Every structure is written in structure tokens, then in C-alpha cells.
Amino acid sequence: MAVISTRYEAVCRQVADAADACGRRAEDVTIVAVTKTVGIPEIRAAIAAGIRDFGENRVQEFTGKYGLFPDERWHFVGTLQTNKVKDVLGKACLIHSVDSLKLLTHIERRAAGLELVQPVLLQVNIAAEASKRGFSPVDVREVLVDASHMSSVEVRGLMTMAPLARAEDVRWVFRELRELRDSLRAMPLDGVELDELSMGMSGDFRVAIEEGATIVRVGRAIFGR
């Protein structure tokens, strides 16, 4: 399992290089190790390597791995159905994939019942891909107005998924999400913080960091195929 530590060190170096290239600090970028299809021994090796933030995109896998490693920070990064919200509330340090007002409202209602505040990101479909979920850049403005009246969800920022392509070919996606976030920050909304930009995966996280990512979701580059 030493290879996981070696890969993670390589990812950390790339994060540092990308941050330095654009005048940012590496410590301002959170690496979320995505454990989709990853087994328990590999997660233990990742923890031993110093990783503390993990991401899962399936609820059943999320709850099982959270139950085994509750001291780590677990992010939910996949599509979340309303009937599964109860399984991740209070366990996910951040839900990255809130892709509809219906889902946001359900999280608010469930979280209020548990007397907790759930941090979330709004997923934005910048590239307008039919195969991907998320708000349009226009709709996300209206949703933020609704979110500003909610007391049991905390919108921390935005998330997007770029098309599968060369990193430089999708740089524009990351740039547009950052520009959208910056424009939304000008809106007079109480209780809405937009500090986080979750964007960039194994193949393009360096470009995403150069364009402002504060969270990168890295699986293959750490755990292999």
C-alpha cells in the first residue's frame, strides 16, 4: 500500500505547483480523496499517508465507510436522492452535489428536524451537458435567494463537473464557475457564504486550481484505476 502514499505525495506536489503558479497557497486547497470502488485496506493506507478528507458518491458506500472511519472528514460528492438525505445528514462535512431546489428544501427540512446545520455546495452545470445534473448559471441566482431564508442549510459555495477532455480544453468551465461565484458574492444575501469552489478531478485539477478551485476531488491519481 506504499504506492498510495507515493501517489498522494505526487498529488500534493502538483497542488503546490499549481497554487504557486497563480500566487495562491497550497494549504488553501483541500484534496478530497474519492473512494469510489476503493476497498477498506486502501482507505487505511490513505489515512496512514496523511489524508483526512474523503469523498463518496454512493449513499450505501458513504454510510458504510463513514461507520468504519467516523473520525475522518467525509464529503458526499455524488447524486443524492431526497429519500437518501437522512442517511448523510450530520455525517457529511459537506454535500457537494445539491442540484435542485427540491433537494435543497428537503435537506433544510430534515436538518431542522435534527436540529443541525448542514453545509452544502450548489452544483452548477456550466457546460450545459445533457448527461450532467445541476443548476444553470441563471437559475442558481434564484436558488441562492431561497437559501438565504433557510436556517438549517449553509451554502458554502459552488461545484461543477467538467466534460471529459484535455485539461486545457475545459479551463473555461472552471473559469466561468469562478466568475459566476464572484458575481453572486455581490448579491445582498444573509447567511450565504460562497468561499468554496469544488472543481477539478484527477485529470484536470491543476488547471482547476489555477482558475480558483478550493477543493479538488481526486480518486484515480491517488488510488489508481
C-alpha positions in Angstrom: 0.0 0.0 0.0 3.0 2.3 0.0 2.1 3.2 -3.6 -0.9 5.2 -2.2 1.4 7.3 -0.1 3.7 7.9 -3.1 0.8 8.9 -5.3 -0.6 11.2 -2.7 2.8 12.9 -2.2 2.8 13.4 -6.0 -0.7 14.9 -6.0 0.4 17.3 -3.1 3.4 18.4 -5.1 1.2 19.1 -8.1 -1.3 21.1 -6.0 1.5 23.1 -4.5 3.0 23.8 -8.0 -0.4 24.9 -9.4 -1.1 27.1 -6.4 2.3 28.7 -6.6 1.9 29.3 -10.3 -1.2 31.5 -9.7 0.0 33.2 -6.5 -2.0 31.1 -4.1 -1.1 28.9 -1.1 -1.3 25.1 -1.3 -2.9 24.9 2.1 -5.9 26.8 0.8 -6.7 23.9 -1.4 -8.4 20.8 0.1 -7.7 17.5 -1.5 -10.7 15.2 -1.2 -9.7 11.5 -1.9 -12.6 10.0 -3.7 -13.1 6.4 -2.6 -15.5 5.1 -5.3 -14.7 1.4 -5.8 -11.9 1.7 -3.2 -11.6 -1.0 -0.5 -11.0 -0.7 3.2 -7.3 -1.6 3.1 -6.7 1.2 0.6 -8.6 3.7 2.8 -6.5 2.7 5.8 -3.3 3.2 3.7 -4.6 6.7 2.7 -5.2 7.6 6.3 -1.7 6.4 7.2 -0.4 8.6 4.3 -2.0 11.7 6.0 -5.2 12.0 4.1 -8.1 13.3 6.2 -10.8 14.3 3.6 -12.6 11.5 1.8 -15.4 11.6 -0.7 -18.0 9.1 -1.7 -20.7 9.3 -4.4 -23.0 6.4 -3.4 -25.0 6.6 -0.2 -24.6 3.0 0.8 -20.8 3.2 0.4 -20.7 6.5 2.2 -22.6 5.3 5.2 -20.5 2.1 5.4 -17.2 3.8 5.2 -18.2 6.6 7.5 -19.2 4.0 10.0 -15.7 2.4 9.9 -13.8 5.7 9.8 -16.0 8.3 11.6 -13.0 10.4 12.7 -12.2 11.4 9.1 -13.9 14.2 7.2 -16.4 12.6 4.7 -17.8 14.5 1.8 -20.7 13.4 -0.3 -19.9 14.1 -3.9 -22.5 12.1 -5.9 -26.1 12.4 -6.9 -28.3 12.5 -3.8 -31.9 11.5 -3.9 -34.3 13.0 -1.5 -35.2 9.7 0.1 -31.5 9.2 1.0 -30.9 12.6 2.5 -31.5 11.2 6.0 -28.6 8.8 5.6 -25.9 11.5 5.0 -27.2 14.4 7.2 -24.9 15.1 10.1 -22.3 12.7 8.7 -21.2 14.5 5.6 -19.0 17.5 6.5 -20.1 18.9 3.1 -22.6 17.8 0.5 -21.1 18.9 -2.9 -24.0 17.9 -5.2 -27.2 19.8 -4.4 -28.6 20.0 -7.9 -32.2 21.2 -7.4 -34.3 23.4 -5.2 -36.4 20.4 -4.2 -33.3 18.7 -2.8 -32.1 21.8 -1.0 -35.5 22.3 0.6 -35.6 18.6 1.7 -32.2 18.9 3.3 -33.4 22.1 5.1 -36.5 20.3 6.4 -34.6 17.2 7.5 -31.8 19.1 9.1 -34.2 21.3 11.0 -35.8 18.2 12.4 -32.4 17.0 13.7 -31.5 20.5 15.0 -28.4 20.7 12.9 -27.0 22.9 10.1 -25.8 21.0 7.0 -23.1 22.6 4.9 -23.7 22.2 1.1 -22.5 23.3 -2.3 -24.8 24.0 -5.2 -23.9 22.0 -8.3 -23.8 24.1 -11.5 -23.9 22.6 -15.0 -21.6 25.2 -16.5 -21.0 23.2 -19.7 -24.8 22.6 -20.1 -24.2 18.9 -20.7 -27.4 16.9 -21.0 -25.7 14.0 -19.2 -24.9 16.0 -16.1 -27.2 17.4 -13.4 -27.0 20.8 -11.8 -28.4 24.3 -11.9 -27.9 26.6 -14.9 -25.9 29.7 -14.1 -29.1 31.7 -14.3 -31.2 29.5 -12.0 -28.6 29.4 -9.3 -29.1 33.1 -8.5 -32.8 32.5 -7.7 -31.9 29.4 -5.6 -29.5 31.5 -3.5 -32.2 33.9 -2.7 -34.3 30.9 -1.4 -31.3 29.6 0.5 -30.8 32.9 2.3 -34.1 32.3 4.1 -33.1 28.8 5.3 -31.6 28.3 8.7 -30.6 24.6 8.6 -28.5 24.6 5.4 -25.4 26.6 4.9 -24.4 27.2 1.3 -20.6 27.3 1.3 -20.1 27.7 -2.4 -20.4 26.0 -5.8 -19.4 22.8 -7.5 -19.1 21.7 -11.1 -18.0 18.8 -13.3 -16.1 19.5 -16.5 -16.6 17.5 -19.7 -14.1 14.6 -20.3 -11.5 16.3 -22.3 -7.9 17.6 -22.2 -7.4 19.8 -19.1 -6.7 22.9 -21.2 -9.8 22.4 -23.2 -12.0 22.6 -20.1 -10.2 25.5 -18.4 -13.1 27.7 -19.5 -15.5 25.7 -17.4 -13.5 26.4 -14.2 -13.0 30.0 -15.1 -16.8 30.5 -15.7 -17.7 28.9 -12.3 -15.2 31.2 -10.5 -16.6 34.3 -12.4 -20.1 33.2 -11.5 -19.2 32.8 -7.9 -17.6 36.2 -7.8 -20.7 37.8 -9.3 -23.0 36.0 -6.9 -21.0 37.3 -4.0 -22.2 40.8 -4.9 -25.8 39.8 -4.1 -27.1 41.1 -0.7 -27.8 37.7 0.8 -27.8 37.0 4.6 -26.3 33.7 5.8 -24.9 32.6 2.4 -21.1 32.2 2.2 -19.5 31.3 -1.2 -16.0 30.6 -0.2 -15.7 27.2 -1.7 -15.3 26.1 -5.3 -15.3 22.3 -5.7 -13.9 21.7 -9.2 -11.2 19.6 -10.8 -10.6 15.8 -10.7 -7.6 13.6 -11.4 -7.1 14.7 -15.0 -7.6 18.4 -14.6 -7.2 19.5 -11.0 -4.1 21.6 -11.7 -5.9 23.7 -14.2 -8.9 24.0 -11.8 -6.6 25.3 -9.1 -5.1 27.8 -11.4 -8.7 29.0 -12.0 -9.6 29.2 -8.3 -10.6 25.8 -7.0 -10.5 25.5 -3.2 -11.5 21.8 -3.3 -10.3 19.2 -5.8 -11.9 15.7 -5.9 -9.1 13.2 -6.7 -9.6 9.4 -7.0 -7.6 7.8 -9.7 -4.4 9.8 -9.1 -4.3 8.6 -5.5 -5.8 5.1 -5.6 -5.1 4.1 -9.2 -7.6 2.7 -11.7 
